[in-house]
């Protein structure tokens, strides 16, 4: 009985090589057809698609290497903080590959650790020059995360949140934003007037929203258009005509 098996690679040649290695078949004996020749996309990252071939094999030629890998235990992920290549989803693997290229292009000697949780993927860049990767006020890291998130979600059926950290920068930034949120809330309550935190991206606005969501004396609201928006902290006692509802991070 003849079966059809799909193999992928950056090029058709690599897909053929992968098939030969896994099936232990010489290239001249491989019976296949090209499904897609692939494309490099923009800068080899955005819009890149792998080549794909369909291989026709008999049941005797199909070995256990073609079976999907088993699940990785949570304890293993907790210990290593990095999922093995075979355990990653396609979007997570593609995102790691894109991030690896970007990071290496900015500063050599980098590596990427990955935690794949399905709807959320965390990447940790190690090595290289952290300051160069982070950039002024985190703008370089923010741009990298934006690009990688676009790459990941081009290969995912559901929206996936992507987080990229370097040297614990995000944890420090989160703490600073939470402190700023509490300080702004105190100011708004003391003056009885709305207080504004200016020009935050969606990720940072979400941190502020969540930091104040349990404070019944204030409401938080994002205003403006585009990627960067202002966030207003409104003292609740001055908004008696409003019914307090859940504050939804945007």
Buried (B, 14 or more C-beta within 10 A) or exposed (E): EEEEBEBBBBEBEBBBBBBBEBBEBEEEEBEBEEBBEBEEBEEEBEEBBBBBBBBEBEEEBBEEEBEEEEEBEEEEBEEEEBBEEEBBBEBBBBBBBBBBBBBBEBBEEBEBBBBBEEEEBBBBBBBBEBEEBBBEEBEBBBEBBBBBBBBBBBBBEEEBBBBBBBBEBBEEBBEEBBEBBBEBBBBBBEEEEBBEBEEBBEBBBBBBBBBBBEBEBBBBEBEEEEEEBBBBBBBBEBEEEEEEEEBEBE
